[in-house]
Amino acid sequence: MIISSHSPHPRWRFAGGWLVCLLLWALTACEDATSIGAELPPADKVTGTIYVDTLTIRTSTVLVDSVPTSSNSYLLLGRYTDARLGTLTASSYACLGLADGVFQPKTSMVYDSVVLLLLSDSYRYGDTTRTQQVQVHRLRAPIRPSTTYYASSSLAYDAALLGTTTFHARPRPRLDTLRVRLADALGQELLAAGQNRQLGTQDELEARLPGLVLTPGTSDNAALLRFDATNQATTVRLYYHDPAAPATALSYSFSTATGGRHFYQLTAVRNGSALGSLNSYLQTLPSARTAAEAYIQGGLGLQTKIEVPYLLNLNELDGTWVINSAGITLETVTAAENRYFPPPTSLTVYLASRGNQYLGLLADAAGTQITAPYYRGLSARTNLDQGSYSFSLTSYCTAVLKRQIDNYGLILAPPTSYTPEQVVLGGSGNSAHPPKFSLYMTRVL
């Protein structure tokens, strides 16, 4: 049996064609069929292999649970605005610790200055050619120990600034340290507390300075950058001197690594965007309501769901059939591409439950995890430069047809949920970037 992909109305060339015509009607009823390209080998007419590319594909954007951010070693900071995904803001919270042991300077010591040193790595996401700010605030209460904080978490802090600086986030050959001069009142307070023997324990420090909060400038539209909260170089350094030796600089460090508790918050303002109504966890928004696009954005929990709703109708075919191969290709939306926001290098594929929760990773017949790598090259469909993600659906389709798993679809997620890499995919009904599905079946009995 052969289903030709060269016509929107394939011809059926075997006895019992009425049944397959009924199948075709079921596959396409009420929805537009999604056609995909012909990357797979031609169908073998002699063996009775069929090639199906008319199964309906449904795509939607799903909002998954907020990700924990207190369990990694990073702080994130910055803000940028994307035309489709809205404005994303990253702020960070950190406790400080007595990095150099008990702080008990002599009462004769004189205060000089206090600075915040933030050790960054090479991670940048956004437009690094623009200037942006870091604003430092005093946390009102310590971060609780043995508590998980998420990207959606927040804690109260003083609106008054302890310090601020303007910088460029351009990555450089060596690791950068961002330096922020803090208020002299804070430095004088810490020195006086040490001289009064009030900074001998972590509890004493947190009673006086519960921690710091880093926020971007209120009008920033630039990039997100990352700092290492577990490195002793990320610290508040207090400088002072002995009047008897004024040329000798003395210092003491209050480090985030010693403080041992930190997290970052990610928020998105999507008012007026196609995703403005997506505000409940595990909620899905069909691509038909988002300009035939589907979205993925790490950190914020935006992921893409794919469904093949009429897959089980293939069981209505006469005889016994096996799936030789099946696959899907999702193209990136060219109009949404931005060199400052590169797409994820791959996508992780999860089996979905009816309620859009993960049931496990998609694997092939050998148990190897299936991923969707990002590829950029000439499109076989348009002969234009195109980004896309492709992965095998053979194991999924086989398991569904054998009723080993329910046909609740798949969820595509970035390989790491902690950082905000994003991509816009062509969804159901997208004429410029349609999802492309292929399936080969062979009749064995």
N, C-alpha and C positions, 0 to 999 in steps of 0.2 A: 504494500500500500504506500502511495506517495501523496503527500500534500505539497503542492508546488508553492513556492514563496513568491512567484513572479506576478501574481495577480491577487487583487483583494478578494476574489471569489475563486478559491482553488478548485480544481477538478478532481474528482474522486474516481480512481481507476481500479476498483476491485468489486467483486460481488458483495452484496449487502451494503451498497453505497448509501442507501436511504438512512441507515443507522448513523453513518458518519456525517451525513448532511444534517441530521438532527443534532449531532454533537457540535458541529460548527455553529449552528444556530444558538445552542446553549452557551458556547464560549463567547459569543459576541453580543448576546442579547443585552439590551439596555445600556451598553457601554461601548465605547470605541475600542476596537482591538489595537493592541500595541505591536507593531512590527519591528523586527530587529534585523540587522545586517546578516550577511551570509559568510561569516568567518569560518564556520564549520565545513567539513568536506561535503560534497554533493551527496544527495540521497541515492542509495543503490536500488534501482527499480527491480532488479532480479531477486534480491533477498527480501523485498517487501518492507524495506525501511521507509519510515515517513519522517518528514521534516515539518515541524510545527512552529510557526512564528506568529500565530494569531491569538494566542491566549491573552486575555486582558491582564494588564499589570496595574495595580493600584499603588500609588505612593502617597505618603503623608509625612508630616513633621510631628514628632512626638517629644514631649517634655518629660525627661526622666528625673529621678530624685537628685537633689543637690549632692555634690561630691564632697567628701571630707578633705579638708585642706590643712588640718592640724597634724596630720600624720606624715607629711613630707618635710623637707628641709628648707623650703623656700618662702620668701615673701614676694608678692607681686605688687607692682605699682604702675598706675597710668590710666589714661582714658583715650578712647578713640570713638569716632562715629562712622558707622557704615550705613549706606543708603537703604539697604534691605534689612539689616539686623539691628539697627538702632544704635544707641550709645552704650558702650560697655565701660564700666569703671572698676578698677582694681584698687583696693585699699588693704593695708596690712596692720596687724596687731601683734605686739611682742612684749614679753616680760624681760626685764634685765636681771642680771645676776652679778654677784661679787666675784669678778673674774680673777682678781689679784688677792683673794683672801680677805680677811677682816680689814676694813678701812678705818684706821685710827691715826690720822696725821697729827703732828704736833700743833698745839694751839697757836704757835707763832707763824704757821704757814699762811701765805697770802695767795688769794685766788687770782688766776690769770684769765682762763677762758674754759668753755666746755663745747665740744663738738660731737656730732653724730657721724660715724663712719659706716657707710653701707658698702659691703663688698658685693659687686655684681659679677655675673658670669656673662657669657656671650649671647644669651637668649634675649632677643628683641622681637616684638610682634607689632607692626604698625609703621607709621611714617617717622623714621628716625632723623629726618632732615629738619623737623620742626623743634622749636624749643618747648620745654615743658617744665613743670614744677614738682617739687616734693614739699609737702607741708607736714610739719610735725606737731602732734597734739599730745597732751597728757591723758592717759587712760584713767578712768575714775575708779575702777576696781580691778584687781588682778584677774588674769586668765585662770580659770579653775583647773587644778591638776586632775589628771585621769578623766578628762572630759573631751569628747570629740566635737570639734567645731567644723562647720561646713562652709562652702562657698556662699551660702545664704545667711550665715551667722553674722552677728554684729554685737558690739558692746558700746556702752556709753563712754564718751570722752569729752573733754573740754573743748569748746569752740575756739578759745583763745589759742594762738599759735605759740609754740615754744621756739620755732624756727622755720625758715623756708629758704629755698634756693632754686634758681632757674638753671637748666642744663640741657644739653643735647644727649640723646640716648644712642648716638652712633657707636656701634661696637668697634673696639680697637684691638690691636694684636695681643695686648696683654690684658689681664683682668683689671677692671676699673674700680676705683673706690670713690664713691660719691660722698662729698664732705658737706655737712650742714652745720653752720654755726648756730648754737642754741642760746636761749636767753640767759643773760648773766645771772638773773635771779635764781634760776635753777641750779647753776653751778655753785653759786654762793650758798644756797640751801644745802646742797650735798656736802660741800666742804665743812660747813658748820656742823652738820649732823655727824660727820666722821670725827671731828674734833671733840664733840660731846659724847663720844663712844655710843652713838646711836645707829651705827651701820656695821654691826658685827654679825648679823644673820640675814638670811634671805627674807624672813618675815619682817624684819625691821626695815629693810630696803623697800619692800612692797607696801608697807604701811605709809611710807613717805612718797614713793614713786611707783605706783602699781604697774606702770608700763608705758609704752609709747604707741601711738597710732600714726601711720603714714598715709596721707591722702594726696591725690593729684590736685593740680590747680583747678579751680572751678570752671575755667573756660578752656582747659587743655583739650586738644584734639590731635594726638600725636601717636605715641607707642606705649606698649606695656614692656616693662623690663623686670628682671628677676634678681633678687638678692639672696645670698646664702645666710640663713639665720642660724645655722649650726657651726659657723666658722667664728672663731674668737675675734677675727678682724672686724666683724660687724658689731660695733660697740659704741657706747657713749664714753668718750674720753675726757676726763677732767684734768686740766692743767693748772699747776700752782707752783710756787717757789718758796724757798727759805730766804727771808730777808738777809740772812748772813751770807748767802751765796746767790745773789739775784741772777747771775748768768747761767745757773744750772737749772734747766727745766725739769720739773717733776710731774708725774702723771699717774692717774689711776683709771682702770677700765671697768665699766659696767657692761658686760657682754650679753647679747641675746642667746649665745650658745650656752652660757652658764645659767641664764634664766630658764631655758629649757622648755618654754611654752610659747607658741606662736601660731598664727593662722592668717589666711588672707580671705578677703571677701570679694566676690564678683557680683556686680549688679548690672542689669540691662534695662534701659528705658526704651520701650518699643512702641510708644504711643504714636499712632498714625501710620505705623508700618503694617505690612500684611500679617505679621505675627502678633499684632496688638491684642488679639483675643485669646492667645495661648498663654494661660496663666495658672493652670492647675497641673500638678504633677500627674504623669501618666496620661494626660490628655493628648489626643491626636488632632491635627488640623489637616484635612485632605488637601492635596495639591490643587484641586479645583478651586479652593478658596485662597490660594497664595500664588496666583498668576502662573499656575502650572509649574511651580518650582517646589523643591524640597530642600531642607536646610540642615546643616550640621555645624555645631559650634561647641567645642570642648569647654569645660568649666561651667558653662551655663546650662548644660543638659539638653541641648537641642540635638536630636538624632533623627535619622530618616527610617521610616518603616516601609517595607516592600511586601506586597501581598499578591498572590496568584489565585484569585478567588475561585476560578473554575477548574483548577488542576484536577480535582477528583473526577470530573466528567470524562477524563481519558479512560477511566475504568469501564466505561460503557462500550468501548470498542470490542468487537468480537475477537475471541481467541486470547492467547497469552502473549503479553508484550513485555519487553525489557527496555529500559532507558539506556541508550548508549552514551549520551552526553546531554547536558543542559547547562545553559549559562546565561548571564545577564550582563549588560554593559550600561552604565549610567554616565552620561556626559555632564561635564561642568558647564554652567551657563556662561557663555563668553562675555555677555554684557555685565556680569557681576564680578568678573575677575579684576584683581588689583594686585600689583606687584608687591605692595606692602603687606598683604595678607595672604601668604602662600597657603595652598590647601594642605591637608594632612598627607603625609607620604604614603599612607595606606589607611584602610578602614577595617575595623574588626566587625565580624558578622556574628550576630547572636540569634538564636532561636527565640521567638517571641511567644508570650502567653496571650490568652484572650484579653487580658487586662494590660498588655504592653510591658510586662515585666520580662526580664531575662530568664530563659529556661536553660541556658547553657550556650557554649560556643558551637558554631557550625563546624563540623568536621567531615572529612571524606570517608570513603569506605575503609581506609586503613587506620582511621582514627586521628589523622593529621589535621590540625586546625586550618580552616580555610580563611584567608584574608583577601581583601580587595586592594591590590597595589594601585597607586596612582601612575598613570601613563600619559605622556604628552607626545603627540606626533600627528601625522596626517590622517584625517578621518577617511575610512574606506567609503563612507556615505557621501561626504561632501568634498573630499580632497583638500580640506582646509586644516590648518593647525588646530588641534583640539585636545583638551584634557578629558580624561575619563577614568572610571574605575570599573574593572571587570572581575568577576569571580564565578566559580562553578556552582551550579545548582543541582548537579547530578544526584548527590547523596540526599539532598532535601526532597527533590521530586520523587525519588525512588521510595524514600521512607513514607512520604505522604500517601502515595498510591498503594503501598502495602499496609497502610493504616497503622504504621508503627509510631507515627507522631501526628498530632493535629495540625491542620493547615491554617495556623494563625499568623504565618508570615515571619519575616526576618527584620531585625533592627540593625542598622549600620551606625557604628560609633567610631570616633577617632581612637587611635591606639592608646592614647593617654587622656584621661578625663580631666587632668589637673590644669592643662594650659588651653588657651582659647582658640586654637587653630580652627578655621572655619572653611566651609565650602558650600556653594549653591549648586544643586543638581537639577537637571531637567526632569520634571515629574510627569505624571500622567497627563496626556493632552498637550504636551509641549511640542509644538510643530517644529521648532528650530533644534531642539535637543531631546528627542523622544527616547525613553528607555527602550533598550533593544534586547529581546528575549529569544532564545533559540532552544529547541528541544528535538532530539533525534530518538526515535523509537523503532524497534525491530520486532516483528511478530515471530515468535518461536514455536507456537502451536496453533 
